Amino acid sequence: MRTLIYNLRQRIKTKAKNKELFAKEFSAFKQKGVTSPEGYKALLDLYCATNGKFNEKMHKELIASNPPKKVSTALTGLTGKTELSEFDTINKTLNKEGYCPFGTKINAELISKIYNYALKANTLTAPLYAKKTVYDPNNLVSEIYRFEQNDLVNNTDIQQLIMDPVLINIARNYLGCEPIFDFPAMWWSTTFLKEASGEAAQLYHFDLDRIKWLKIFVYLNDVTLENGPHRLIKGSHLPGAKPQALLDRGYVRIPDEDLVNHYAAENFVVVTGKAGSVFAEDTKCWHKGTPLISGHRLVLEFEYTSSMFGVNYPKFEIENASEEFKEFCANNNTYASNFKLKN
């Protein structure tokens, strides 16, 4: 009994110290725009200690000064026309389940252009991501091939998706503020390894780069059960929804067997889809990729956030901006605050 009381007191003291440290480092971040390692660690520790409640409280405070733009009509984007009622449905689903697939796909012509770009552009391979190579499906050297983010934002086809008003409004509604475009990511997953790879995010985990964010994923080729579908546990993004014993391990990968006894089977979702399929996810949900049996998988991902506090990424230097993209950035200062246009 004394040990339990002692451990509880230590938890309370540690949480109080982390809150004090976070407040200090968040104040410094607002002045300098850079997150200290201590501040980021405090964010991670507070998420785990409060089962996500700290993040939600902090998010509500920080968006008070960044109201979202009002959208009063249907919007047309690369997935087609989306009515206001559809935006409401998507947002309700995201808030409840942490995941929402779209009923429509991105047009095949744009998907084909990005796919063909991915066959020719340089990538970085595991484990060190130091050597540049072009993906060759006939000569695999890695389980994952990642594209450099700055190269992605300089691709004018990807710029079209970054500007897409439907995707932006989904993020706007979920975050409850005018979103910041955080980063793009794109990668090939391959059959190079037969077992689950931590490098390829094929063990369950949750993300925590920021205080709150939303990710939107685009499948750039057909994804079946054979070639590595995304998996998640819906509803596990909610505050209090994770087993505290697992959070006490910290920010680590979790084996499947440690989760199956905590969540109903129907909450384990496997996301397959044709090329051009899109889904949104709050990746505070437990999620992972699946080791591939055959073929390959190409995924494009965007992250939108309410604050850049967290992992420090450099601003994107864009030398190949379309005229439309330049005008868009000029008219959307908050959303485009991570872009540095060079031409």
MOTA-V707112 format. One record per residue. N is the residue number from 1. RES is the residue in one small letter. SS is DSSP state (hx for helix, st for strand, lp for the rest). PSI is psi in degrees with one decimal (* if undefined). OMEGA is omega in whole degrees, -180 to 180 (none if undefined). Layout:
<<N	RES	SS	PSI	OMEGA> <N	RES	SS	PSI	OMEGA>>
This chain:
<<1	m	lp	-43.8	180> <2	r	hx	-38.0	179> <3	t	hx	-43.2	179> <4	l	hx	-44.0	179> <5	i	hx	-42.0	179> <6	y	hx	-45.9	-180> <7	n	hx	-39.6	178> <8	l	hx	-44.2	179> <9	r	hx	-39.8	179> <10	q	hx	-39.1	177> <11	r	hx	-45.3	-179> <12	i	hx	-43.2	179> <13	k	hx	-44.1	-179> <14	t	hx	-42.5	179> <15	k	hx	-42.5	179> <16	a	hx	-42.6	179> <17	k	hx	-40.5	179> <18	n	hx	-37.0	177> <19	k	hx	-41.4	178> <20	e	hx	-43.7	179> <21	l	hx	-43.7	179> <22	f	hx	-46.3	-179> <23	a	hx	-42.6	179> <24	k	hx	-47.2	-176> <25	e	hx	-30.8	177> <26	f	hx	-36.4	176> <27	s	hx	-41.8	178> <28	a	hx	-37.6	178> <29	f	hx	-41.6	-179> <30	k	hx	-27.4	179> <31	q	hx	-40.9	-171> <32	k	hx	-19.8	-177> <33	g	lp	14.9	-179> <34	v	lp	135.9	178> <35	t	lp	129.0	177> <36	s	lp	154.6	175> <37	p	hx	-36.5	180> <38	e	hx	-39.3	179> <39	g	hx	-41.4	179> <40	y	hx	-41.6	178> <41	k	hx	-38.2	178> <42	a	hx	-39.3	177> <43	l	hx	-47.0	179> <44	l	hx	-47.0	-177> <45	d	hx	-38.5	-179> <46	l	hx	-34.9	175> <47	y	hx	-48.9	-178> <48	c	hx	-39.5	-177> <49	a	hx	-31.0	-176> <50	t	hx	3.1	-178> <51	n	lp	41.2	175> <52	g	lp	-10.3	-176> <53	k	hx	-35.4	179> <54	f	hx	-44.1	-179> <55	n	hx	-42.7	-179> <56	e	hx	-40.8	179> <57	k	hx	-45.4	-179> <58	m	hx	-39.5	180> <59	h	hx	-44.6	180> <60	k	hx	-35.7	179> <61	e	hx	-42.9	-172> <62	l	hx	-25.3	-179> <63	i	hx	-7.8	-179> <64	a	hx	-29.5	-178> <65	s	hx	8.5	-179> <66	n	lp	70.1	-177> <67	p	lp	147.0	180> <68	p	lp	152.5	172> <69	k	lp	146.0	179> <70	k	lp	128.5	176> <71	v	lp	117.4	-173> <72	s	lp	1.6	179> <73	t	lp	167.2	175> <74	a	lp	152.1	179> <75	l	st	145.9	178> <76	t	st	124.3	179> <77	g	st	-160.5	-176> <78	l	lp	-10.4	173> <79	t	lp	5.0	-179> <80	g	st	-164.7	-177> <81	k	st	133.7	179> <82	t	st	120.7	180> <83	e	lp	160.0	179> <84	l	hx	-38.0	180> <85	s	hx	-33.0	178> <86	e	hx	-38.2	176> <87	f	hx	-41.0	179> <88	d	hx	-42.2	180> <89	t	hx	-44.2	178> <90	i	hx	-44.5	-177> <91	n	hx	-40.7	178> <92	k	hx	-40.8	179> <93	t	hx	-43.9	179> <94	l	hx	-43.3	-179> <95	n	hx	-37.1	-178> <96	k	hx	-45.1	-170> <97	e	hx	-16.5	-179> <98	g	lp	6.8	-175> <99	y	st	139.7	176> <100	c	st	116.8	174> <101	p	st	150.0	177> <102	f	lp	148.8	179> <103	g	lp	-13.3	-179> <104	t	lp	162.5	-179> <105	k	lp	160.8	173> <106	i	lp	144.9	-174> <107	n	lp	144.2	-172> <108	a	hx	-31.8	-178> <109	e	hx	-45.2	180> <110	l	hx	-41.5	179> <111	i	hx	-42.5	-180> <112	s	hx	-39.8	-180> <113	k	hx	-44.6	-179> <114	i	hx	-38.9	178> <115	y	hx	-45.4	-180> <116	n	hx	-35.2	174> <117	y	hx	-41.1	-177> <118	a	hx	-22.8	178> <119	l	hx	-14.7	-175> <120	k	hx	-21.3	-173> <121	a	lp	155.2	176> <122	n	st	145.8	174> <123	t	st	170.9	174> <124	l	st	138.3	-174> <125	t	st	155.3	177> <126	a	lp	156.6	6> <127	p	lp	-17.2	-172> <128	l	lp	-15.6	-178> <129	y	lp	42.8	-177> <130	a	lp	-25.6	-176> <131	k	lp	129.7	179> <132	k	st	137.3	178> <133	t	st	152.4	174> <134	v	st	134.6	-179> <135	y	lp	126.0	177> <136	d	lp	106.0	-177> <137	p	lp	-16.4	-180> <138	n	lp	-2.0	-179> <139	n	lp	72.3	-174> <140	l	lp	137.1	178> <141	v	lp	-2.2	-176> <142	s	lp	154.1	174> <143	e	lp	-15.2	-179> <144	i	st	139.8	178> <145	y	st	111.1	-177> <146	r	st	138.9	176> <147	f	lp	146.5	178> <148	e	lp	134.2	-173> <149	q	hx	-38.3	-179> <150	n	hx	-32.2	175> <151	d	hx	-38.6	-178> <152	l	hx	-43.5	-178> <153	v	hx	-13.4	176> <154	n	lp	-0.2	176> <155	n	lp	119.9	-173> <156	t	hx	-25.8	175> <157	d	hx	-41.0	177> <158	i	hx	-32.3	175> <159	q	hx	-34.1	177> <160	q	hx	-41.8	179> <161	l	hx	-35.9	177> <162	i	hx	-35.0	-179> <163	m	lp	-5.0	-171> <164	d	lp	119.9	-175> <165	p	hx	-28.7	179> <166	v	hx	-47.9	179> <167	l	hx	-42.8	-180> <168	i	hx	-41.0	-177> <169	n	hx	-30.2	175> <170	i	hx	-44.3	177> <171	a	hx	-40.9	179> <172	r	hx	-47.3	-178> <173	n	hx	-41.5	-177> <174	y	hx	-40.9	-178> <175	l	hx	-22.4	180> <176	g	lp	23.0	180> <177	c	lp	177.3	174> <178	e	lp	117.2	-172> <179	p	lp	157.4	171> <180	i	st	132.6	174> <181	f	st	113.1	-173> <182	d	st	-59.1	179> <183	f	st	159.6	167> <184	p	st	157.4	172> <185	a	st	146.8	176> <186	m	st	140.2	-178> <187	w	st	152.2	169> <188	w	st	133.7	168> <189	s	st	140.3	-172> <190	t	lp	178.7	178> <191	t	lp	17.4	-176> <192	f	lp	-40.1	176> <193	l	lp	145.6	-180> <194	k	lp	-19.8	179> <195	e	lp	166.7	-180> <196	a	lp	137.1	-177> <197	s	lp	127.8	174> <198	g	lp	-35.6	179> <199	e	lp	-36.6	-179> <200	a	lp	14.4	177> <201	a	lp	42.0	-178> <202	q	lp	20.4	169> <203	l	lp	146.5	-176> <204	y	st	139.2	180> <205	h	st	171.2	169> <206	f	lp	154.8	178> <207	d	lp	154.4	175> <208	l	lp	54.6	176> <209	d	lp	-29.2	-171> <210	r	lp	-179.8	176> <211	i	lp	-46.3	174> <212	k	lp	148.3	-176> <213	w	st	172.4	171> <214	l	st	140.2	175> <215	k	st	142.2	173> <216	i	st	128.4	-176> <217	f	st	142.2	175> <218	v	st	122.5	173> <219	y	st	125.7	-178> <220	l	lp	-5.3	167> <221	n	lp	167.1	180> <222	d	lp	133.1	180> <223	v	st	119.3	179> <224	t	lp	-174.3	176> <225	l	lp	-17.9	-176> <226	e	lp	-30.5	-170> <227	n	lp	43.3	164> <228	g	lp	51.5	179> <229	p	lp	151.3	174> <230	h	st	143.5	178> <231	r	st	148.0	178> <232	l	st	164.3	174> <233	i	st	104.5	-174> <234	k	lp	145.3	-179> <235	g	lp	-12.0	-176> <236	s	lp	0.6	175> <237	h	lp	-16.9	-172> <238	l	lp	146.5	175> <239	p	lp	132.5	179> <240	g	lp	1.0	-173> <241	a	lp	-6.9	-179> <242	k	lp	142.7	176> <243	p	lp	125.1	-176> <244	q	hx	-32.6	-180> <245	a	hx	-32.9	178> <246	l	hx	-38.6	177> <247	l	hx	-29.5	179> <248	d	lp	-15.6	175> <249	r	lp	-17.3	-178> <250	g	lp	-161.1	-174> <251	y	lp	79.0	-172> <252	v	lp	166.8	173> <253	r	lp	147.7	-176> <254	i	st	128.0	177> <255	p	lp	149.8	-179> <256	d	hx	-43.8	-174> <257	e	hx	-20.2	179> <258	d	hx	-6.7	-178> <259	l	lp	-27.4	-172> <260	v	lp	-25.7	180> <261	n	lp	-6.9	-176> <262	h	lp	-18.3	-175> <263	y	lp	146.1	178> <264	a	lp	147.4	-176> <265	a	hx	-34.3	-177> <266	e	hx	-11.5	178> <267	n	hx	-9.2	177> <268	f	st	112.5	-173> <269	v	st	136.1	174> <270	v	st	123.7	-173> <271	v	st	99.3	172> <272	t	lp	168.0	179> <273	g	st	159.5	177> <274	k	lp	163.5	175> <275	a	lp	133.1	-177> <276	g	lp	-8.4	177> <277	s	lp	144.7	-176> <278	v	st	140.1	170> <279	f	st	149.9	178> <280	a	st	147.2	-179> <281	e	st	137.5	166> <282	d	lp	106.4	-172> <283	t	lp	22.0	159> <284	k	lp	-17.3	169> <285	c	lp	142.9	165> <286	w	lp	131.6	-179> <287	h	st	166.1	178> <288	k	st	165.5	167> <289	g	lp	173.8	179> <290	t	lp	133.7	175> <291	p	lp	137.9	-175> <292	l	lp	140.2	174> <293	i	lp	-39.1	180> <294	s	lp	164.8	176> <295	g	lp	-153.1	178> <296	h	lp	168.9	179> <297	r	st	134.0	176> <298	l	st	122.9	-176> <299	v	st	138.5	171> <300	l	st	135.6	-176> <301	e	st	137.2	172> <302	f	st	141.0	172> <303	e	st	134.6	177> <304	y	st	143.1	-176> <305	t	st	168.0	178> <306	s	lp	-15.9	-180> <307	s	lp	143.6	179> <308	m	lp	6.0	175> <309	f	lp	129.7	-179> <310	g	lp	-134.2	179> <311	v	lp	135.8	-179> <312	n	lp	114.6	174> <313	y	lp	144.2	176> <314	p	lp	155.0	174> <315	k	lp	151.9	-178> <316	f	st	128.3	178> <317	e	st	116.3	-174> <318	i	st	111.4	179> <319	e	lp	-13.4	-176> <320	n	lp	63.3	-178> <321	a	lp	133.5	172> <322	s	lp	159.8	179> <323	e	hx	-36.2	178> <324	e	hx	-39.5	-179> <325	f	hx	-38.9	178> <326	k	hx	-46.2	-180> <327	e	hx	-40.9	179> <328	f	hx	-46.6	-179> <329	c	hx	-39.4	179> <330	a	hx	-30.9	-176> <331	n	hx	-3.3	-178> <332	n	lp	68.7	-171> <333	n	lp	-42.1	-179> <334	t	lp	-51.9	-178> <335	y	lp	-39.8	-174> <336	a	lp	19.0	-174> <337	s	lp	-14.8	178> <338	n	lp	0.2	-179> <339	f	st	133.5	175> <340	k	st	101.4	-177> <341	l	st	128.4	-175> <342	k	lp	-11.7	-178> <343	n	lp	*	none>>
